[in-house]
Amino acid sequence: MEKTQVYLRKEELAALRKAAARSGRSVAELVRDAVRKVVLKPQAAGPVAIWDGEPKRLSVEHDTVHDEP
């Protein structure tokens, strides 16, 4: 692990410190986690669907597709 410095606005640092206090984690740990989730996010595995339009069914009704002839 390497040390680095980041410049944040006062409100950003205050929000980060509050989030750290709420979660019981350090500011550094939250920053590392955010970098992993946003910058190093894993590529989607498997097929990825692109949806355009209004949904025709709710996810809880997914089996109703078999009800239509």
mmCIF file of the N, C-alpha and C atoms, coordinates in Angstrom:
data_MODEL
# 
_entry.id   MODEL 
# 
loop_
_atom_site.group_PDB 
_atom_site.id 
_atom_site.type_symbol 
_atom_site.label_atom_id 
_atom_site.label_alt_id 
_atom_site.label_comp_id 
_atom_site.label_asym_id 
_atom_site.label_entity_id 
_atom_site.label_seq_id 
_atom_site.pdbx_PDB_ins_code 
_atom_site.Cartn_x 
_atom_site.Cartn_y 
_atom_site.Cartn_z 
_atom_site.occupancy 
_atom_site.B_iso_or_equiv 
_atom_site.pdbx_formal_charge 
_atom_site.auth_seq_id 
_atom_site.auth_comp_id 
_atom_site.auth_asym_id 
_atom_site.auth_atom_id 
_atom_site.pdbx_PDB_model_num 
ATOM 1   N N  . MET A 1 1  ? 0.848   -1.165  0.000   1.00 0.00 ? 1  MET A N  1 
ATOM 2   C CA . MET A 1 1  ? 0.000   0.000   0.000   1.00 0.00 ? 1  MET A CA 1 
ATOM 3   C C  . MET A 1 1  ? 0.899   1.235   0.000   1.00 0.00 ? 1  MET A C  1 
ATOM 4   N N  . GLU A 1 2  ? 0.482   2.259   -0.718  1.00 0.00 ? 2  GLU A N  1 
ATOM 5   C CA . GLU A 1 2  ? 1.231   3.503   -0.774  1.00 0.00 ? 2  GLU A CA 1 
ATOM 6   C C  . GLU A 1 2  ? 0.405   4.644   -0.212  1.00 0.00 ? 2  GLU A C  1 
ATOM 7   N N  . LYS A 1 3  ? 1.076   5.616   0.367   1.00 0.00 ? 3  LYS A N  1 
ATOM 8   C CA . LYS A 1 3  ? 0.399   6.784   0.920   1.00 0.00 ? 3  LYS A CA 1 
ATOM 9   C C  . LYS A 1 3  ? 0.266   7.844   -0.166  1.00 0.00 ? 3  LYS A C  1 
ATOM 10  N N  . THR A 1 4  ? -0.871  8.549   -0.157  1.00 0.00 ? 4  THR A N  1 
ATOM 11  C CA . THR A 1 4  ? -1.088  9.641   -1.096  1.00 0.00 ? 4  THR A CA 1 
ATOM 12  C C  . THR A 1 4  ? -1.876  10.740  -0.398  1.00 0.00 ? 4  THR A C  1 
ATOM 13  N N  . GLN A 1 5  ? -1.923  11.902  -1.007  1.00 0.00 ? 5  GLN A N  1 
ATOM 14  C CA . GLN A 1 5  ? -2.686  13.014  -0.463  1.00 0.00 ? 5  GLN A CA 1 
ATOM 15  C C  . GLN A 1 5  ? -3.736  13.441  -1.478  1.00 0.00 ? 5  GLN A C  1 
ATOM 16  N N  . VAL A 1 6  ? -4.881  13.868  -0.961  1.00 0.00 ? 6  VAL A N  1 
ATOM 17  C CA . VAL A 1 6  ? -5.986  14.301  -1.807  1.00 0.00 ? 6  VAL A CA 1 
ATOM 18  C C  . VAL A 1 6  ? -6.521  15.609  -1.267  1.00 0.00 ? 6  VAL A C  1 
ATOM 19  N N  . TYR A 1 7  ? -6.773  16.556  -2.140  1.00 0.00 ? 7  TYR A N  1 
ATOM 20  C CA . TYR A 1 7  ? -7.381  17.819  -1.728  1.00 0.00 ? 7  TYR A CA 1 
ATOM 21  C C  . TYR A 1 7  ? -8.888  17.708  -1.868  1.00 0.00 ? 7  TYR A C  1 
ATOM 22  N N  . LEU A 1 8  ? -9.607  17.979  -0.772  1.00 0.00 ? 8  LEU A N  1 
ATOM 23  C CA . LEU A 1 8  ? -11.061 17.941  -0.765  1.00 0.00 ? 8  LEU A CA 1 
ATOM 24  C C  . LEU A 1 8  ? -11.597 19.275  -0.269  1.00 0.00 ? 8  LEU A C  1 
ATOM 25  N N  . ARG A 1 9  ? -12.788 19.650  -0.748  1.00 0.00 ? 9  ARG A N  1 
ATOM 26  C CA . ARG A 1 9  ? -13.443 20.840  -0.207  1.00 0.00 ? 9  ARG A CA 1 
ATOM 27  C C  . ARG A 1 9  ? -13.852 20.550  1.227   1.00 0.00 ? 9  ARG A C  1 
ATOM 28  N N  . LYS A 1 10 ? -14.048 21.591  2.023   1.00 0.00 ? 10 LYS A N  1 
ATOM 29  C CA . LYS A 1 10 ? -14.387 21.418  3.435   1.00 0.00 ? 10 LYS A CA 1 
ATOM 30  C C  . LYS A 1 10 ? -15.635 20.566  3.614   1.00 0.00 ? 10 LYS A C  1 
ATOM 31  N N  . GLU A 1 11 ? -16.662 20.828  2.804   1.00 0.00 ? 11 GLU A N  1 
ATOM 32  C CA . GLU A 1 11 ? -17.901 20.068  2.948   1.00 0.00 ? 11 GLU A CA 1 
ATOM 33  C C  . GLU A 1 11 ? -17.734 18.603  2.553   1.00 0.00 ? 11 GLU A C  1 
ATOM 34  N N  . GLU A 1 12 ? -16.856 18.326  1.599   1.00 0.00 ? 12 GLU A N  1 
ATOM 35  C CA . GLU A 1 12 ? -16.598 16.938  1.212   1.00 0.00 ? 12 GLU A CA 1 
ATOM 36  C C  . GLU A 1 12 ? -15.913 16.186  2.349   1.00 0.00 ? 12 GLU A C  1 
ATOM 37  N N  . LEU A 1 13 ? -14.910 16.823  2.942   1.00 0.00 ? 13 LEU A N  1 
ATOM 38  C CA . LEU A 1 13 ? -14.196 16.190  4.042   1.00 0.00 ? 13 LEU A CA 1 
ATOM 39  C C  . LEU A 1 13 ? -15.093 16.022  5.261   1.00 0.00 ? 13 LEU A C  1 
ATOM 40  N N  . ALA A 1 14 ? -15.931 17.010  5.526   1.00 0.00 ? 14 ALA A N  1 
ATOM 41  C CA . ALA A 1 14 ? -16.858 16.912  6.660   1.00 0.00 ? 14 ALA A CA 1 
ATOM 42  C C  . ALA A 1 14 ? -17.832 15.748  6.454   1.00 0.00 ? 14 ALA A C  1 
ATOM 43  N N  . ALA A 1 15 ? -18.366 15.624  5.240   1.00 0.00 ? 15 ALA A N  1 
ATOM 44  C CA . ALA A 1 15 ? -19.291 14.526  4.943   1.00 0.00 ? 15 ALA A CA 1 
ATOM 45  C C  . ALA A 1 15 ? -18.583 13.180  5.051   1.00 0.00 ? 15 ALA A C  1 
ATOM 46  N N  . LEU A 1 16 ? -17.355 13.117  4.596   1.00 0.00 ? 16 LEU A N  1 
ATOM 47  C CA . LEU A 1 16 ? -16.576 11.885  4.668   1.00 0.00 ? 16 LEU A CA 1 
ATOM 48  C C  . LEU A 1 16 ? -16.297 11.503  6.122   1.00 0.00 ? 16 LEU A C  1 
ATOM 49  N N  . ARG A 1 17 ? -15.970 12.490  6.938   1.00 0.00 ? 17 ARG A N  1 
ATOM 50  C CA . ARG A 1 17 ? -15.716 12.221  8.363   1.00 0.00 ? 17 ARG A CA 1 
ATOM 51  C C  . ARG A 1 17 ? -16.986 11.748  9.069   1.00 0.00 ? 17 ARG A C  1 
ATOM 52  N N  . LYS A 1 18 ? -18.131 12.347  8.732   1.00 0.00 ? 18 LYS A N  1 
ATOM 53  C CA . LYS A 1 18 ? -19.401 11.909  9.320   1.00 0.00 ? 18 LYS A CA 1 
ATOM 54  C C  . LYS A 1 18 ? -19.719 10.472  8.918   1.00 0.00 ? 18 LYS A C  1 
ATOM 55  N N  . ALA A 1 19 ? -19.509 10.161  7.649   1.00 0.00 ? 19 ALA A N  1 
ATOM 56  C CA . ALA A 1 19 ? -19.769 8.807   7.168   1.00 0.00 ? 19 ALA A CA 1 
ATOM 57  C C  . ALA A 1 19 ? -18.841 7.804   7.858   1.00 0.00 ? 19 ALA A C  1 
ATOM 58  N N  . ALA A 1 20 ? -17.607 8.195   8.071   1.00 0.00 ? 20 ALA A N  1 
ATOM 59  C CA . ALA A 1 20 ? -16.653 7.320   8.754   1.00 0.00 ? 20 ALA A CA 1 
ATOM 60  C C  . ALA A 1 20 ? -17.086 7.087   10.195  1.00 0.00 ? 20 ALA A C  1 
ATOM 61  N N  . ALA A 1 21 ? -17.508 8.137   10.871  1.00 0.00 ? 21 ALA A N  1 
ATOM 62  C CA . ALA A 1 21 ? -17.952 8.010   12.263  1.00 0.00 ? 21 ALA A CA 1 
ATOM 63  C C  . ALA A 1 21 ? -19.196 7.133   12.362  1.00 0.00 ? 21 ALA A C  1 
ATOM 64  N N  . ARG A 1 22 ? -20.139 7.324   11.434  1.00 0.00 ? 22 ARG A N  1 
ATOM 65  C CA . ARG A 1 22 ? -21.368 6.519   11.431  1.00 0.00 ? 22 ARG A CA 1 
ATOM 66  C C  . ARG A 1 22 ? -21.076 5.039   11.215  1.00 0.00 ? 22 ARG A C  1 
ATOM 67  N N  . SER A 1 23 ? -20.145 4.760   10.325  1.00 0.00 ? 23 SER A N  1 
ATOM 68  C CA . SER A 1 23 ? -19.884 3.371   9.943   1.00 0.00 ? 23 SER A CA 1 
ATOM 69  C C  . SER A 1 23 ? -18.832 2.696   10.825  1.00 0.00 ? 23 SER A C  1 
ATOM 70  N N  . GLY A 1 24 ? -18.139 3.481   11.636  1.00 0.00 ? 24 GLY A N  1 
ATOM 71  C CA . GLY A 1 24 ? -17.090 2.901   12.468  1.00 0.00 ? 24 GLY A CA 1 
ATOM 72  C C  . GLY A 1 24 ? -15.851 2.532   11.683  1.00 0.00 ? 24 GLY A C  1 
ATOM 73  N N  . ARG A 1 25 ? -15.694 3.137   10.523  1.00 0.00 ? 25 ARG A N  1 
ATOM 74  C CA . ARG A 1 25 ? -14.537 2.883   9.670   1.00 0.00 ? 25 ARG A CA 1 
ATOM 75  C C  . ARG A 1 25 ? -13.708 4.154   9.572   1.00 0.00 ? 25 ARG A C  1 
ATOM 76  N N  . SER A 1 26 ? -12.498 4.040   9.100   1.00 0.00 ? 26 SER A N  1 
ATOM 77  C CA . SER A 1 26 ? -11.649 5.219   8.940   1.00 0.00 ? 26 SER A CA 1 
ATOM 78  C C  . SER A 1 26 ? -11.978 5.931   7.627   1.00 0.00 ? 26 SER A C  1 
ATOM 79  N N  . VAL A 1 27 ? -11.592 7.204   7.566   1.00 0.00 ? 27 VAL A N  1 
ATOM 80  C CA . VAL A 1 27 ? -11.756 7.976   6.332   1.00 0.00 ? 27 VAL A CA 1 
ATOM 81  C C  . VAL A 1 27 ? -10.983 7.301   5.204   1.00 0.00 ? 27 VAL A C  1 
ATOM 82  N N  . ALA A 1 28 ? -9.770  6.868   5.501   1.00 0.00 ? 28 ALA A N  1 
ATOM 83  C CA . ALA A 1 28 ? -8.937  6.211   4.481   1.00 0.00 ? 28 ALA A CA 1 
ATOM 84  C C  . ALA A 1 28 ? -9.607  4.944   3.949   1.00 0.00 ? 28 ALA A C  1 
ATOM 85  N N  . GLU A 1 29 ? -10.230 4.178   4.845   1.00 0.00 ? 29 GLU A N  1 
ATOM 86  C CA . GLU A 1 29 ? -10.902 2.957   4.418   1.00 0.00 ? 29 GLU A CA 1 
ATOM 87  C C  . GLU A 1 29 ? -12.079 3.263   3.504   1.00 0.00 ? 29 GLU A C  1 
ATOM 88  N N  . LEU A 1 30 ? -12.839 4.313   3.822   1.00 0.00 ? 30 LEU A N  1 
ATOM 89  C CA . LEU A 1 30 ? -13.953 4.710   2.959   1.00 0.00 ? 30 LEU A CA 1 
ATOM 90  C C  . LEU A 1 30 ? -13.460 5.161   1.587   1.00 0.00 ? 30 LEU A C  1 
ATOM 91  N N  . VAL A 1 31 ? -12.371 5.906   1.560   1.00 0.00 ? 31 VAL A N  1 
ATOM 92  C CA . VAL A 1 31 ? -11.817 6.378   0.277   1.00 0.00 ? 31 VAL A CA 1 
ATOM 93  C C  . VAL A 1 31 ? -11.356 5.188   -0.556  1.00 0.00 ? 31 VAL A C  1 
ATOM 94  N N  . ARG A 1 32 ? -10.633 4.246   0.079   1.00 0.00 ? 32 ARG A N  1 
ATOM 95  C CA . ARG A 1 32 ? -10.173 3.063   -0.669  1.00 0.00 ? 32 ARG A CA 1 
ATOM 96  C C  . ARG A 1 32 ? -11.350 2.269   -1.221  1.00 0.00 ? 32 ARG A C  1 
ATOM 97  N N  . ASP A 1 33 ? -12.395 2.111   -0.403  1.00 0.00 ? 33 ASP A N  1 
ATOM 98  C CA . ASP A 1 33 ? -13.577 1.377   -0.842  1.00 0.00 ? 33 ASP A CA 1 
ATOM 99  C C  . ASP A 1 33 ? -14.254 2.083   -2.015  1.00 0.00 ? 33 ASP A C  1 
ATOM 100 N N  . ALA A 1 34 ? -14.343 3.415   -1.942  1.00 0.00 ? 34 ALA A N  1 
ATOM 101 C CA . ALA A 1 34 ? -14.952 4.178   -3.039  1.00 0.00 ? 34 ALA A CA 1 
ATOM 102 C C  . ALA A 1 34 ? -14.149 4.039   -4.319  1.00 0.00 ? 34 ALA A C  1 
ATOM 103 N N  . VAL A 1 35 ? -12.831 4.069   -4.221  1.00 0.00 ? 35 VAL A N  1 
ATOM 104 C CA . VAL A 1 35 ? -11.984 3.906   -5.413  1.00 0.00 ? 35 VAL A CA 1 
ATOM 105 C C  . VAL A 1 35 ? -12.203 2.525   -6.021  1.00 0.00 ? 35 VAL A C  1 
ATOM 106 N N  . ARG A 1 36 ? -12.276 1.509   -5.178  1.00 0.00 ? 36 ARG A N  1 
ATOM 107 C CA . ARG A 1 36 ? -12.511 0.155   -5.692  1.00 0.00 ? 36 ARG A CA 1 
ATOM 108 C C  . ARG A 1 36 ? -13.858 0.046   -6.396  1.00 0.00 ? 36 ARG A C  1 
ATOM 109 N N  . LYS A 1 37 ? -14.886 0.659   -5.797  1.00 0.00 ? 37 LYS A N  1 
ATOM 110 C CA . LYS A 1 37 ? -16.231 0.534   -6.360  1.00 0.00 ? 37 LYS A CA 1 
ATOM 111 C C  . LYS A 1 37 ? -16.447 1.374   -7.606  1.00 0.00 ? 37 LYS A C  1 
ATOM 112 N N  . VAL A 1 38 ? -15.815 2.542   -7.687  1.00 0.00 ? 38 VAL A N  1 
ATOM 113 C CA . VAL A 1 38 ? -16.070 3.452   -8.801  1.00 0.00 ? 38 VAL A CA 1 
ATOM 114 C C  . VAL A 1 38 ? -15.009 3.342   -9.891  1.00 0.00 ? 38 VAL A C  1 
ATOM 115 N N  . VAL A 1 39 ? -13.750 3.392   -9.504  1.00 0.00 ? 39 VAL A N  1 
ATOM 116 C CA . VAL A 1 39 ? -12.675 3.405   -10.499 1.00 0.00 ? 39 VAL A CA 1 
ATOM 117 C C  . VAL A 1 39 ? -12.288 1.998   -10.929 1.00 0.00 ? 39 VAL A C  1 
ATOM 118 N N  . LEU A 1 40 ? -12.204 1.101   -9.974  1.00 0.00 ? 40 LEU A N  1 
ATOM 119 C CA . LEU A 1 40 ? -11.770 -0.264  -10.278 1.00 0.00 ? 40 LEU A CA 1 
ATOM 120 C C  . LEU A 1 40 ? -12.925 -1.240  -10.335 1.00 0.00 ? 40 LEU A C  1 
ATOM 121 N N  . LYS A 1 41 ? -14.134 -0.734  -10.611 1.00 0.00 ? 41 LYS A N  1 
ATOM 122 C CA . LYS A 1 41 ? -15.306 -1.610  -10.594 1.00 0.00 ? 41 LYS A CA 1 
ATOM 123 C C  . LYS A 1 41 ? -15.106 -2.769  -11.563 1.00 0.00 ? 41 LYS A C  1 
ATOM 124 N N  . PRO A 1 42 ? -15.506 -3.961  -11.117 1.00 0.00 ? 42 PRO A N  1 
ATOM 125 C CA . PRO A 1 42 ? -15.328 -5.133  -11.981 1.00 0.00 ? 42 PRO A CA 1 
ATOM 126 C C  . PRO A 1 42 ? -16.220 -5.047  -13.210 1.00 0.00 ? 42 PRO A C  1 
ATOM 127 N N  . GLN A 1 43 ? -15.722 -5.573  -14.287 1.00 0.00 ? 43 GLN A N  1 
ATOM 128 C CA . GLN A 1 43 ? -16.498 -5.633  -15.520 1.00 0.00 ? 43 GLN A CA 1 
ATOM 129 C C  . GLN A 1 43 ? -17.651 -6.604  -15.322 1.00 0.00 ? 43 GLN A C  1 
ATOM 130 N N  . ALA A 1 44 ? -18.756 -6.312  -15.945 1.00 0.00 ? 44 ALA A N  1 
ATOM 131 C CA . ALA A 1 44 ? -19.919 -7.190  -15.853 1.00 0.00 ? 44 ALA A CA 1 
ATOM 132 C C  . ALA A 1 44 ? -19.579 -8.537  -16.477 1.00 0.00 ? 44 ALA A C  1 
ATOM 133 N N  . ALA A 1 45 ? -19.915 -9.591  -15.767 1.00 0.00 ? 45 ALA A N  1 
ATOM 134 C CA . ALA A 1 45 ? -19.674 -10.936 -16.275 1.00 0.00 ? 45 ALA A CA 1 
ATOM 135 C C  . ALA A 1 45 ? -20.967 -11.452 -16.896 1.00 0.00 ? 45 ALA A C  1 
ATOM 136 N N  . GLY A 1 46 ? -20.851 -12.064 -18.031 1.00 0.00 ? 46 GLY A N  1 
ATOM 137 C CA . GLY A 1 46 ? -22.029 -12.629 -18.679 1.00 0.00 ? 46 GLY A CA 1 
ATOM 138 C C  . GLY A 1 46 ? -22.770 -11.591 -19.508 1.00 0.00 ? 46 GLY A C  1 
ATOM 139 N N  . PRO A 1 47 ? -23.941 -11.957 -19.987 1.00 0.00 ? 47 PRO A N  1 
ATOM 140 C CA . PRO A 1 47 ? -24.697 -11.039 -20.842 1.00 0.00 ? 47 PRO A CA 1 
ATOM 141 C C  . PRO A 1 47 ? -25.230 -9.839  -20.063 1.00 0.00 ? 47 PRO A C  1 
ATOM 142 N N  . VAL A 1 48 ? -25.258 -8.721  -20.743 1.00 0.00 ? 48 VAL A N  1 
ATOM 143 C CA . VAL A 1 48 ? -25.784 -7.485  -20.163 1.00 0.00 ? 48 VAL A CA 1 
ATOM 144 C C  . VAL A 1 48 ? -26.896 -7.002  -21.078 1.00 0.00 ? 48 VAL A C  1 
ATOM 145 N N  . ALA A 1 49 ? -28.063 -6.745  -20.501 1.00 0.00 ? 49 ALA A N  1 
ATOM 146 C CA . ALA A 1 49 ? -29.209 -6.320  -21.300 1.00 0.00 ? 49 ALA A CA 1 
ATOM 147 C C  . ALA A 1 49 ? -29.306 -4.796  -21.316 1.00 0.00 ? 49 ALA A C  1 
ATOM 148 N N  . ILE A 1 50 ? -29.744 -4.265  -22.433 1.00 0.00 ? 50 ILE A N  1 
ATOM 149 C CA . ILE A 1 50 ? -30.011 -2.841  -22.550 1.00 0.00 ? 50 ILE A CA 1 
ATOM 150 C C  . ILE A 1 50 ? -31.504 -2.706  -22.775 1.00 0.00 ? 50 ILE A C  1 
ATOM 151 N N  . TRP A 1 51 ? -32.168 -1.962  -21.910 1.00 0.00 ? 51 TRP A N  1 
ATOM 152 C CA . TRP A 1 51 ? -33.618 -1.856  -21.967 1.00 0.00 ? 51 TRP A CA 1 
ATOM 153 C C  . TRP A 1 51 ? -34.003 -0.466  -22.429 1.00 0.00 ? 51 TRP A C  1 
ATOM 154 N N  . ASP A 1 52 ? -34.951 -0.388  -23.344 1.00 0.00 ? 52 ASP A N  1 
ATOM 155 C CA . ASP A 1 52 ? -35.465 0.895   -23.800 1.00 0.00 ? 52 ASP A CA 1 
ATOM 156 C C  . ASP A 1 52 ? -36.973 0.780   -23.862 1.00 0.00 ? 52 ASP A C  1 
ATOM 157 N N  . GLY A 1 53 ? -37.654 1.555   -23.067 1.00 0.00 ? 53 GLY A N  1 
ATOM 158 C CA . GLY A 1 53 ? -39.106 1.516   -23.085 1.00 0.00 ? 53 GLY A CA 1 
ATOM 159 C C  . GLY A 1 53 ? -39.684 1.221   -21.716 1.00 0.00 ? 53 GLY A C  1 
ATOM 160 N N  . GLU A 1 54 ? -40.992 1.141   -21.684 1.00 0.00 ? 54 GLU A N  1 
ATOM 161 C CA . GLU A 1 54 ? -41.701 0.875   -20.431 1.00 0.00 ? 54 GLU A CA 1 
ATOM 162 C C  . GLU A 1 54 ? -41.688 -0.623  -20.135 1.00 0.00 ? 54 GLU A C  1 
ATOM 163 N N  . PRO A 1 55 ? -41.491 -0.989  -18.875 1.00 0.00 ? 55 PRO A N  1 
ATOM 164 C CA . PRO A 1 55 ? -41.553 -2.418  -18.541 1.00 0.00 ? 55 PRO A CA 1 
ATOM 165 C C  . PRO A 1 55 ? -42.986 -2.938  -18.687 1.00 0.00 ? 55 PRO A C  1 
ATOM 166 N N  . LYS A 1 56 ? -43.126 -4.167  -19.153 1.00 0.00 ? 56 LYS A N  1 
ATOM 167 C CA . LYS A 1 56 ? -44.443 -4.761  -19.352 1.00 0.00 ? 56 LYS A CA 1 
ATOM 168 C C  . LYS A 1 56 ? -44.879 -5.583  -18.146 1.00 0.00 ? 56 LYS A C  1 
ATOM 169 N N  . ARG A 1 57 ? -43.930 -6.010  -17.330 1.00 0.00 ? 57 ARG A N  1 
ATOM 170 C CA . ARG A 1 57 ? -44.236 -6.813  -16.146 1.00 0.00 ? 57 ARG A CA 1 
ATOM 171 C C  . ARG A 1 57 ? -43.314 -6.388  -15.003 1.00 0.00 ? 57 ARG A C  1 
ATOM 172 N N  . LEU A 1 58 ? -43.751 -6.658  -13.792 1.00 0.00 ? 58 LEU A N  1 
ATOM 173 C CA . LEU A 1 58 ? -42.900 -6.463  -12.624 1.00 0.00 ? 58 LEU A CA 1 
ATOM 174 C C  . LEU A 1 58 ? -41.992 -7.676  -12.481 1.00 0.00 ? 58 LEU A C  1 
ATOM 175 N N  . SER A 1 59 ? -40.903 -7.528  -11.780 1.00 0.00 ? 59 SER A N  1 
ATOM 176 C CA . SER A 1 59 ? -39.990 -8.657  -11.610 1.00 0.00 ? 59 SER A CA 1 
ATOM 177 C C  . SER A 1 59 ? -40.651 -9.825  -10.891 1.00 0.00 ? 59 SER A C  1 
ATOM 178 N N  . VAL A 1 60 ? -41.612 -9.535  -10.007 1.00 0.00 ? 60 VAL A N  1 
ATOM 179 C CA . VAL A 1 60 ? -42.295 -10.628 -9.298  1.00 0.00 ? 60 VAL A CA 1 
ATOM 180 C C  . VAL A 1 60 ? -43.259 -11.368 -10.213 1.00 0.00 ? 60 VAL A C  1 
ATOM 181 N N  . GLU A 1 61 ? -43.543 -10.826 -11.384 1.00 0.00 ? 61 GLU A N  1 
ATOM 182 C CA . GLU A 1 61 ? -44.445 -11.452 -12.344 1.00 0.00 ? 61 GLU A CA 1 
ATOM 183 C C  . GLU A 1 61 ? -43.685 -12.080 -13.507 1.00 0.00 ? 61 GLU A C  1 
ATOM 184 N N  . HIS A 1 62 ? -42.415 -12.379 -13.307 1.00 0.00 ? 62 HIS A N  1 
ATOM 185 C CA . HIS A 1 62 ? -41.588 -12.845 -14.423 1.00 0.00 ? 62 HIS A CA 1 
ATOM 186 C C  . HIS A 1 62 ? -42.083 -14.131 -15.064 1.00 0.00 ? 62 HIS A C  1 
ATOM 187 N N  . ASP A 1 63 ? -42.784 -14.970 -14.331 1.00 0.00 ? 63 ASP A N  1 
ATOM 188 C CA . ASP A 1 63 ? -43.281 -16.220 -14.904 1.00 0.00 ? 63 ASP A CA 1 
ATOM 189 C C  . ASP A 1 63 ? -44.523 -16.030 -15.770 1.00 0.00 ? 63 ASP A C  1 
ATOM 190 N N  . THR A 1 64 ? -45.157 -14.852 -15.721 1.00 0.00 ? 64 THR A N  1 
ATOM 191 C CA . THR A 1 64 ? -46.365 -14.634 -16.514 1.00 0.00 ? 64 THR A CA 1 
ATOM 192 C C  . THR A 1 64 ? -46.089 -14.654 -18.009 1.00 0.00 ? 64 THR A C  1 
ATOM 193 N N  . VAL A 1 65 ? -44.854 -14.554 -18.407 1.00 0.00 ? 65 VAL A N  1 
ATOM 194 C CA . VAL A 1 65 ? -44.523 -14.625 -19.816 1.00 0.00 ? 65 VAL A CA 1 
ATOM 195 C C  . VAL A 1 65 ? -44.964 -15.973 -20.398 1.00 0.00 ? 65 VAL A C  1 
ATOM 196 N N  . HIS A 1 66 ? -45.013 -16.998 -19.569 1.00 0.00 ? 66 HIS A N  1 
ATOM 197 C CA . HIS A 1 66 ? -45.418 -18.319 -20.029 1.00 0.00 ? 66 HIS A CA 1 
ATOM 198 C C  . HIS A 1 66 ? -46.938 -18.447 -20.107 1.00 0.00 ? 66 HIS A C  1 
ATOM 199 N N  . ASP A 1 67 ? -47.678 -17.483 -19.570 1.00 0.00 ? 67 ASP A N  1 
ATOM 200 C CA . ASP A 1 67 ? -49.142 -17.530 -19.601 1.00 0.00 ? 67 ASP A CA 1 
ATOM 201 C C  . ASP A 1 67 ? -49.718 -17.068 -20.936 1.00 0.00 ? 67 ASP A C  1 
ATOM 202 N N  . GLU A 1 68 ? -48.965 -16.312 -21.695 1.00 0.00 ? 68 GLU A N  1 
ATOM 203 C CA . GLU A 1 68 ? -49.455 -15.782 -22.967 1.00 0.00 ? 68 GLU A CA 1 
ATOM 204 C C  . GLU A 1 68 ? -49.190 -16.773 -24.087 1.00 0.00 ? 68 GLU A C  1 
ATOM 205 N N  . PRO A 1 69 ? -50.161 -16.945 -24.989 1.00 0.00 ? 69 PRO A N  1 
ATOM 206 C CA . PRO A 1 69 ? -49.965 -17.892 -26.105 1.00 0.00 ? 69 PRO A CA 1 
ATOM 207 C C  . PRO A 1 69 ? -48.937 -17.410 -27.092 1.00 0.00 ? 69 PRO A C  1 
# 
